Amino acid sequence: MKDNYSFNTRLRCIVCGSEDNFECNEDKSYIKCMNCGKEYFGGYDELVECNQELIEEAKELVVDEIGKDLQKDIKNLFKNASKGNKFIKFN
């Protein structure tokens, strides 16, 4: 299994869907979409809250990948544990 599972999700403007056209102040307490002019007065936290669906999708992808890797590792563990035994076979 990998030591680190990470996915990058780009936050989107809830009005126009722009992903890379934001302007913000230094502490990210205010964000403005430069494409449509939507202002997020809650800053980064508000933008994250508005993008929960995208974040959940990325989380599901990570969970699926971890599950597949875990199944693969367990299968290999049992294969190696029963190596040399002609009565136990794994496909």
CNS distance restraints for C-alpha pairs under 8 A (distance, minus, plus):
assign (resid   1 and name CA) (resid  66 and name CA) 7.85 0.50 0.50
assign (resid   1 and name CA) (resid  69 and name CA) 5.75 0.50 0.50
assign (resid   1 and name CA) (resid  70 and name CA) 6.61 0.50 0.50
assign (resid   1 and name CA) (resid  73 and name CA) 6.68 0.50 0.50
assign (resid   5 and name CA) (resid  62 and name CA) 6.68 0.50 0.50
assign (resid   5 and name CA) (resid  66 and name CA) 7.80 0.50 0.50
assign (resid   6 and name CA) (resid  62 and name CA) 7.14 0.50 0.50
assign (resid   7 and name CA) (resid  58 and name CA) 6.52 0.50 0.50
assign (resid   7 and name CA) (resid  62 and name CA) 7.23 0.50 0.50
assign (resid   8 and name CA) (resid  58 and name CA) 7.81 0.50 0.50
assign (resid   9 and name CA) (resid  54 and name CA) 7.11 0.50 0.50
assign (resid   9 and name CA) (resid  55 and name CA) 6.76 0.50 0.50
assign (resid   9 and name CA) (resid  58 and name CA) 6.85 0.50 0.50
assign (resid  10 and name CA) (resid  19 and name CA) 6.12 0.50 0.50
assign (resid  11 and name CA) (resid  19 and name CA) 5.83 0.50 0.50
assign (resid  11 and name CA) (resid  47 and name CA) 7.12 0.50 0.50
assign (resid  11 and name CA) (resid  48 and name CA) 6.98 0.50 0.50
assign (resid  11 and name CA) (resid  51 and name CA) 6.28 0.50 0.50
assign (resid  11 and name CA) (resid  54 and name CA) 7.82 0.50 0.50
assign (resid  12 and name CA) (resid  17 and name CA) 5.10 0.50 0.50
assign (resid  12 and name CA) (resid  18 and name CA) 5.38 0.50 0.50
assign (resid  12 and name CA) (resid  19 and name CA) 4.55 0.50 0.50
assign (resid  12 and name CA) (resid  20 and name CA) 7.85 0.50 0.50
assign (resid  12 and name CA) (resid  47 and name CA) 7.81 0.50 0.50
assign (resid  12 and name CA) (resid  51 and name CA) 6.82 0.50 0.50
assign (resid  13 and name CA) (resid  17 and name CA) 4.69 0.50 0.50
assign (resid  13 and name CA) (resid  18 and name CA) 5.29 0.50 0.50
assign (resid  13 and name CA) (resid  19 and name CA) 6.56 0.50 0.50
assign (resid  13 and name CA) (resid  33 and name CA) 6.68 0.50 0.50
assign (resid  13 and name CA) (resid  38 and name CA) 7.69 0.50 0.50
assign (resid  13 and name CA) (resid  47 and name CA) 7.57 0.50 0.50
assign (resid  14 and name CA) (resid  50 and name CA) 6.82 0.50 0.50
assign (resid  14 and name CA) (resid  51 and name CA) 7.76 0.50 0.50
assign (resid  15 and name CA) (resid  36 and name CA) 7.35 0.50 0.50
assign (resid  15 and name CA) (resid  38 and name CA) 7.08 0.50 0.50
assign (resid  16 and name CA) (resid  35 and name CA) 7.42 0.50 0.50
assign (resid  16 and name CA) (resid  36 and name CA) 6.39 0.50 0.50
assign (resid  18 and name CA) (resid  33 and name CA) 7.62 0.50 0.50
assign (resid  18 and name CA) (resid  35 and name CA) 6.89 0.50 0.50
assign (resid  21 and name CA) (resid  33 and name CA) 5.91 0.50 0.50
assign (resid  21 and name CA) (resid  34 and name CA) 5.48 0.50 0.50
assign (resid  21 and name CA) (resid  35 and name CA) 6.21 0.50 0.50
assign (resid  22 and name CA) (resid  31 and name CA) 6.57 0.50 0.50
assign (resid  22 and name CA) (resid  32 and name CA) 5.58 0.50 0.50
assign (resid  22 and name CA) (resid  33 and name CA) 4.53 0.50 0.50
assign (resid  22 and name CA) (resid  34 and name CA) 5.58 0.50 0.50
assign (resid  22 and name CA) (resid  35 and name CA) 7.90 0.50 0.50
assign (resid  23 and name CA) (resid  31 and name CA) 5.67 0.50 0.50
assign (resid  23 and name CA) (resid  32 and name CA) 5.23 0.50 0.50
assign (resid  23 and name CA) (resid  33 and name CA) 6.39 0.50 0.50
assign (resid  23 and name CA) (resid  34 and name CA) 6.60 0.50 0.50
assign (resid  24 and name CA) (resid  28 and name CA) 5.56 0.50 0.50
assign (resid  24 and name CA) (resid  29 and name CA) 7.56 0.50 0.50
assign (resid  24 and name CA) (resid  30 and name CA) 5.60 0.50 0.50
assign (resid  24 and name CA) (resid  31 and name CA) 4.34 0.50 0.50
assign (resid  24 and name CA) (resid  32 and name CA) 6.29 0.50 0.50
assign (resid  24 and name CA) (resid  43 and name CA) 7.86 0.50 0.50
assign (resid  25 and name CA) (resid  29 and name CA) 6.70 0.50 0.50
assign (resid  25 and name CA) (resid  30 and name CA) 5.95 0.50 0.50
assign (resid  25 and name CA) (resid  31 and name CA) 6.98 0.50 0.50
assign (resid  28 and name CA) (resid  43 and name CA) 5.49 0.50 0.50
assign (resid  28 and name CA) (resid  44 and name CA) 5.63 0.50 0.50
assign (resid  29 and name CA) (resid  41 and name CA) 6.95 0.50 0.50
assign (resid  29 and name CA) (resid  42 and name CA) 6.04 0.50 0.50
assign (resid  29 and name CA) (resid  43 and name CA) 4.03 0.50 0.50
assign (resid  29 and name CA) (resid  44 and name CA) 6.23 0.50 0.50
assign (resid  29 and name CA) (resid  45 and name CA) 7.94 0.50 0.50
assign (resid  30 and name CA) (resid  39 and name CA) 7.50 0.50 0.50
assign (resid  30 and name CA) (resid  40 and name CA) 5.91 0.50 0.50
assign (resid  30 and name CA) (resid  41 and name CA) 5.05 0.50 0.50
assign (resid  30 and name CA) (resid  42 and name CA) 6.20 0.50 0.50
assign (resid  30 and name CA) (resid  43 and name CA) 4.05 0.50 0.50
assign (resid  30 and name CA) (resid  44 and name CA) 7.14 0.50 0.50
assign (resid  31 and name CA) (resid  39 and name CA) 5.97 0.50 0.50
assign (resid  31 and name CA) (resid  40 and name CA) 5.09 0.50 0.50
assign (resid  31 and name CA) (resid  41 and name CA) 6.72 0.50 0.50
assign (resid  31 and name CA) (resid  42 and name CA) 7.91 0.50 0.50
assign (resid  31 and name CA) (resid  43 and name CA) 5.06 0.50 0.50
assign (resid  31 and name CA) (resid  44 and name CA) 6.81 0.50 0.50
assign (resid  32 and name CA) (resid  37 and name CA) 6.22 0.50 0.50
assign (resid  32 and name CA) (resid  38 and name CA) 5.73 0.50 0.50
assign (resid  32 and name CA) (resid  39 and name CA) 4.38 0.50 0.50
assign (resid  32 and name CA) (resid  40 and name CA) 5.99 0.50 0.50
assign (resid  33 and name CA) (resid  37 and name CA) 5.12 0.50 0.50
assign (resid  33 and name CA) (resid  38 and name CA) 5.29 0.50 0.50
assign (resid  33 and name CA) (resid  39 and name CA) 6.45 0.50 0.50
assign (resid  34 and name CA) (resid  38 and name CA) 7.69 0.50 0.50
assign (resid  40 and name CA) (resid  44 and name CA) 7.79 0.50 0.50
assign (resid  40 and name CA) (resid  46 and name CA) 6.46 0.50 0.50
assign (resid  40 and name CA) (resid  47 and name CA) 6.81 0.50 0.50
assign (resid  41 and name CA) (resid  46 and name CA) 7.59 0.50 0.50
assign (resid  42 and name CA) (resid  46 and name CA) 4.83 0.50 0.50
assign (resid  42 and name CA) (resid  47 and name CA) 7.65 0.50 0.50
assign (resid  43 and name CA) (resid  47 and name CA) 6.46 0.50 0.50
assign (resid  44 and name CA) (resid  48 and name CA) 6.15 0.50 0.50
assign (resid  45 and name CA) (resid  49 and name CA) 6.16 0.50 0.50
assign (resid  46 and name CA) (resid  50 and name CA) 6.19 0.50 0.50
assign (resid  47 and name CA) (resid  51 and name CA) 6.32 0.50 0.50
assign (resid  48 and name CA) (resid  52 and name CA) 6.37 0.50 0.50
assign (resid  51 and name CA) (resid  55 and name CA) 6.42 0.50 0.50
assign (resid  52 and name CA) (resid  56 and name CA) 6.01 0.50 0.50
assign (resid  53 and name CA) (resid  57 and name CA) 6.29 0.50 0.50
assign (resid  54 and name CA) (resid  58 and name CA) 6.36 0.50 0.50
assign (resid  55 and name CA) (resid  59 and name CA) 6.17 0.50 0.50
assign (resid  56 and name CA) (resid  60 and name CA) 6.16 0.50 0.50
assign (resid  57 and name CA) (resid  61 and name CA) 6.36 0.50 0.50
assign (resid  58 and name CA) (resid  62 and name CA) 6.37 0.50 0.50
assign (resid  59 and name CA) (resid  63 and name CA) 6.23 0.50 0.50
assign (resid  60 and name CA) (resid  64 and name CA) 6.05 0.50 0.50
assign (resid  61 and name CA) (resid  65 and name CA) 6.15 0.50 0.50
assign (resid  62 and name CA) (resid  66 and name CA) 6.12 0.50 0.50
assign (resid  63 and name CA) (resid  67 and name CA) 6.09 0.50 0.50
assign (resid  64 and name CA) (resid  68 and name CA) 6.23 0.50 0.50
assign (resid  65 and name CA) (resid  69 and name CA) 6.17 0.50 0.50
assign (resid  66 and name CA) (resid  70 and name CA) 5.97 0.50 0.50
assign (resid  67 and name CA) (resid  71 and name CA) 6.17 0.50 0.50
assign (resid  68 and name CA) (resid  72 and name CA) 6.22 0.50 0.50
assign (resid  69 and name CA) (resid  73 and name CA) 6.12 0.50 0.50
assign (resid  70 and name CA) (resid  74 and name CA) 6.12 0.50 0.50
assign (resid  71 and name CA) (resid  75 and name CA) 6.10 0.50 0.50
assign (resid  72 and name CA) (resid  76 and name CA) 6.21 0.50 0.50
assign (resid  73 and name CA) (resid  77 and name CA) 6.05 0.50 0.50
assign (resid  74 and name CA) (resid  78 and name CA) 6.28 0.50 0.50
assign (resid  75 and name CA) (resid  79 and name CA) 6.14 0.50 0.50
assign (resid  75 and name CA) (resid  90 and name CA) 7.93 0.50 0.50
assign (resid  76 and name CA) (resid  80 and name CA) 6.07 0.50 0.50
assign (resid  77 and name CA) (resid  81 and name CA) 6.10 0.50 0.50
assign (resid  78 and name CA) (resid  82 and name CA) 6.13 0.50 0.50
assign (resid  79 and name CA) (resid  83 and name CA) 6.07 0.50 0.50
assign (resid  79 and name CA) (resid  89 and name CA) 7.74 0.50 0.50
assign (resid  79 and name CA) (resid  90 and name CA) 6.55 0.50 0.50
assign (resid  82 and name CA) (resid  88 and name CA) 6.63 0.50 0.50
assign (resid  82 and name CA) (resid  89 and name CA) 7.96 0.50 0.50
